[in-house]
Amino acid sequence: MENFVYDKSTKIIFGRDTEKIAGKEVKPFGSKVMLHYGSGSIKKSGLFDRVVKSLNDEGIEVIEFGGVKPNPTLSFAKQGIKLAKKENVDFILAVGGGSVIDSAKCIALGALYDRDVWDFAERKAVAKDALPIGVILTIPATGSESNHYSVITNDEGPYPLKRDIIVENNVVIKPQFAILNPELSFTLSSFQTACGISDILAHTMERYFTSVNDVDFTDRLCEATMKTVIRNGLIVIQEPDNYSARAELMWAGSVAHNNLLGTGRAPDFASHMIEHELSAIYDIAHGAGLTIIFPAWMKHVYKYNVPRFAQFAARVWSVDDNFYSMESMALEGIKKLTDFYREIGLPVSLKEAKIPADRFKEMAEKAVKLGSIKKMTTEDIYEIYNLAVG
């Protein structure tokens, strides 16, 4: 196990009707809030009115900024930065899923920065401050409600670039609080739900597939998280209003990406970086892109740590031990994962997603090169795209 520092500073408020206390949670941070949200479904569901009432009851002025789309863009976030500066807001309340939260984080950074906020994505600047953020989560998926990552697509250049804005002082953009009411996810479509399940699994697997030895405690935490997501994911696809299953997924989604599961380990985020190029160019839902890329990545790298992939097969998918061939176990585990993706209705190949094979080299060159099981090269990534064709 490697040395680590674990800082869990986000306050989690979990359960039914918890969105009604949003105003009390925002109040200590100021009297003017930017309410940031997506397409407007929160207005149709009545959530918007409940949140605004909660804020108004505490004497908090609300500045609306809606319209965030999946794979949030830099140009849109800059509109929010301009509005936040003009209105001199004290706080940003993100109501939605990962795209809204990531956009809010970008705005929070840019609102207190005099130059281009993309400097933080390119590591040209070190963030020292940001507007405080709160979250009312509606889509369990990214874990952005309790971590310091913000994934933004730069749509201002000739080539769209999807990058993580990560700040060294991670408390700067980590939300002050996150309100998690599983009932708010009841209205999600089966596709949105499945994409969230995919993202939660990916975050867990990226911690699980490590080159670090002697991490049995977090191995078991990862395995428990994956098994919980698989079991309850199948339930919510069939029973969208099942509160218990929704609750398990919502809490698992936060834990999967708040860095607890990665303590003492070297995570492998290569698959996420490879998928980022897909969703930047083709605007595929991130979770659907991951179900295409993850099995291809596994097929490419499993031979670099066959015992770990065999352990994944045995402990997560209950594949029988094969003392004569751990490789066959590893491959069976990859097949079980792929079958699960199909069962929840997501594509497992570029062909199924109708994504052409004409920009593989371009994407491979642009992708951020990461890896713990195997450090990715341009050639590795190009081969993974080819394996993902189907």
N, C-alpha and C positions, 0 to 999 in steps of 0.2 A: 504494500500500500504506500502511495506517495503522500508527502506532506500536503496539507490543505488548510484553507481558512473558509469557514462556512458562515455566511452572514445572512440570516433570514429576517429582513427588516419590514416586510410587507404584512400588515394586519389583515388576516382573513376573517371575513364575516360570512358565515355559511348558513343557508337554510331558507325556508319559506318566508316571503314578505320582507326580506332584509333590505330590499331596495328602498323601502319606505323610511329608512333611517339615514339615507345618503346625506341629507342636509346637515344632520348633526355631526357626521364624519367630516364634511367639508368645512364647516363653520370655523374651526381653529385656524384655518389657512387663509381666510380672507372673506371678502363680501362680494366679490365678482368672479363668476366662474364661466369658463367656456364649456358648453355642453357639446361634446363631439360625438357624432354617430354616423351611421351608414346610410342605407337607401331610404330610410323612412319607415321601415317595418315597425320600429318601436312606437311610432305614432298610431299605427293601425291597431296594435295590440293593447294600447293604453299605457304602456310602460313609460312613455315620454311624459304623459300627464302626471303620473304618480311621482316621477322623479322631480319634475318641475315644482309640484306642490311641496314636496319635501324640502327643496331648496328655498322656495319662497317663504315657507313657514319659519325658516331661520333667518329671514331678511337678506337672503343672498340673491343678487342680480344675476340673471342668466343671459349669456351671449351664445346664440345658437351657431353651430358650424357643422352642418351635416353634409352627406354626399360621399363619404369614403367608399371606395370600391375595393373588391378583392385585389390582392397584390397592390397595396397602396403606393401612390406615386409621389415623387419628390415635388413636382410642380404643384400638386394639390396641397401638400403639406406646407409649401411656401405661402400659399394663400392664407392658410391658417396662422402661420407665423406673422404675416402682415396684419391680420385681424387682431391677434393677441396683443401685438405691440400697440396698435391703434387704440384698442379698448382698455389697455393696461389691466388685463385680467390677472387675478391672483392665483388661479387654480384651473386645471383642466380635468374635467370629468369625462372619461371615455365610456360610452354605453354601447356595447357590441362585442365583437369577437376580436381575434388577433389583428386583423387589418386596421380596425379602429384604434386599438390600443397602441400599435406600432406607430401609426400616424400621429397619435397624441404625444408619444414620446419624442418624436422628431420635432413637433411643434414646440414642445416644452424646452427642448435644447435650443432651438433657433430663436425663441422669444427673448432669450437673454444673451444672444450672441450677435455681434455686429457684422459678421461676414457670412459666407455661404455655409449653411448647415451641413452640406455634403462633405465639408472638411473633416467631419468626425468619422464618416464612412471610410475616407481615404487615409485616416490616421495622421492628418496634417495639423490637427488641433486636439488638445486635451480638455475635456469638459470639466469645468470646475463648479458649474451651477446650472440649474434648470428650474422651470416652474414646477411646483409639486403636482402630482397626478393621482387621481383616484379612478377606480374601475368598477363598473357594473357589468359583469360578464354575461353574455347571452349565448356564446358558442364555445363549448369546451373543445380545445384543440391545441392552441399554440403555447399555452402556459405563460404568455406575455403578461398576464395579470400579476405575476409575482416574480418576474426576472428583469434583467437589465439589458435585454436584447430588443432591437427595433429593426425590422426587416423592411427596407424601402427600395422601390425601383426608381432609378434615375432615368426619367423619360425625356430628359432635356438634350441628350446628345444623339448622334447618328445611330448608336447601338444601345438598346435598353440594358442597363446594368442593375441587377438585384443584389443588394449588399446588406450585411448586418452592420448597423451602427452600434458599436460596443464601446462603452466608455470605461476607462481604467478605474475610476472611482464609481463603482457600479451602483452605489446608493443614489447617485444623482438622478437617474431616470427610473429607478425601481419604484413602482407605485406605493403610495403611502398606505393605501388600503385597497382591498378587492372584495366586492360584494358578490357572493356566489349563491344564487338562488336557482336550483336545478329546474324549477318550473318555467323559468324564462327560456329554456331550451326546448320546451314541448313543441313549439311551432316550427322548429327546423325541419326541412325536408329530409327524406332518407339520404339523399346525396350529400347534403351539408353535414348530416350526422356522421355518415361514413367517412367523409374527408377529415372530420375531427378525430375520429377513431384512428385513422391512418397516421395523423400527425402525432397523436399521443404515443402510439406504438413506436413511431420513428424516433421520437425524443428519448424514449426508454432504451431502445436498441442501440442508439448511438452512444449511450453510456455503457451499455452492456458489452458491446464488442470493443474490447480494449486489449492492449498488449501488456498491461500491468498484471502481475500475478498477486496472489494472496489478498484477494478482495472478496472473500466469501460473504461477508455481511451485506455489502451492497449488491453482490450477485443475487442474493436471495431477495433483497428489496426490489431489484429490477424484475426478477422472475415473477414475484407476486403481483407487481404492477401490470406486467404484460398479461398474465393469466386473468386478472380482474378485468382488464380492458377487453380482452377477447370474449370472455363469458358475457359481460354486461353489454358489450357492443352488439352481439347477436340478439340479445333481448330487446334493446331499444329499436333496432331495425324493424322488429315485428310488433313491438308495443311502444309507440312513440311517447305515450303518456305515463310510462312506468317510472314513477318518481324515484324509487329505490335504485333502479339501474342508472337513471340519469344522474343521480347523486354520486354514485360510484365513479362514473365517467368524469364528472366535473371536478371532483377532488383529485382523481388520478391525473387528470390533465395538468393541474397546477403542480403537483408533486413531481411529475415526469420532467418538468423543465425549470424547476427552481434551484437546480444544482445539488439537491440532496443526494440524488441517485448517482451523481458523478464524483462524490467526495472520495479522494484517495485514488482516483482512476485517471487515465488519459483517454477522454472520449474520442470517438471517431465521427466527425461531422462531415465527412467527405460526401456522403449521399445527399445531404441537404444542399451542399454547395453545387453539386452536379444538377440537382433538380432546379435550383434557383435560375439556371440559364433557360430551362424549359419554360417556366412560368413567366420569366421576363420577356421572352420573345413571343410565345404562343398563348400567353394569358390563361393557361390551364390552371385549374384550382390546385393549390399547393399539395393538398392531401392526395389528390388523384395523381399528381406527378410523382409523388413519393412511392405510390404502389407500383408504378412502372419502374422507377429507378432502383428501389431497394433490393428486389430480388436479383436484378442484373448486377448490382454492386456485390452482392453476396457471392454470386457465381464466379465473379472475377477475383475475389480476395480470400475465399474460405480456405484455400490451401496454405495460406500464410499462418493460420492458426486453427487447424482442423479440430483440436480438442475443444476449443471454445464453441465452435459451431455445432459440434456433436452434443455438448452440454446444453446448448440452446434447444436442440431438437428433443433431447430427453426430458429436460425439466419443464420446458414451456409447452411442448406439443405432445409429450408422453410417447415419443418414439422409443421403441424397444432398444435396449442396449445391444450393440453388436460388437463384441469384443474382437471380432476378426476384421472389422472394417468401420472405423470411425468416420471415414469419408462417406460411406453410404448413409450413415446416420445424419451427417451434416447436410447432404443433398436432400434427404427426406424432410429435414426441418425446413429447408428453403421451399420445398414443394408445399408443405403444410401451410406456411405463411402465404404463399401465392394463392392457394385454394381459399384461404380465409378472406383475402382481398376480393376474390371473385364472389364469395358468398355474401359480402356486404355490398356488392354492386359496383365495385370500382374497377377501372381498367388495369391490366397488368402488362400491357405492351404499348409501344408507340403506335403500332398499327391500329389497335383498338381505339386509341384516342385520336386517330386520324392526324397524327403529327408526322410530317414528312422527314426524310432522312437527308435533306439537302444542306443542313447547316451544322452537322456534327463537328467538323474541324473547327469552325468558328466558335462554337460553344465550348469545346474542349480547351481551346486556347484562353478563353475569357474566364473560365471557371476558377474560383479560388482553390488553390491546391492544399488540401488538408489530408489527414489520415493518421490513424494509430495502428490499426491492423497492417496497413500498407500506405505509405506516403504516396499520394496520387501524383502522377505525371500527366502531361497532355496526352500521351499515348494511352495511358491507363483509362483516362476519361473517355477518349474516343472509342476505345474498345467496349466500355460499359454502355455507351449510347448504342453501339451496334448490337450488343447482347439484348438490349431493351426493345429492339425492333419487333420481335415476336414472329 
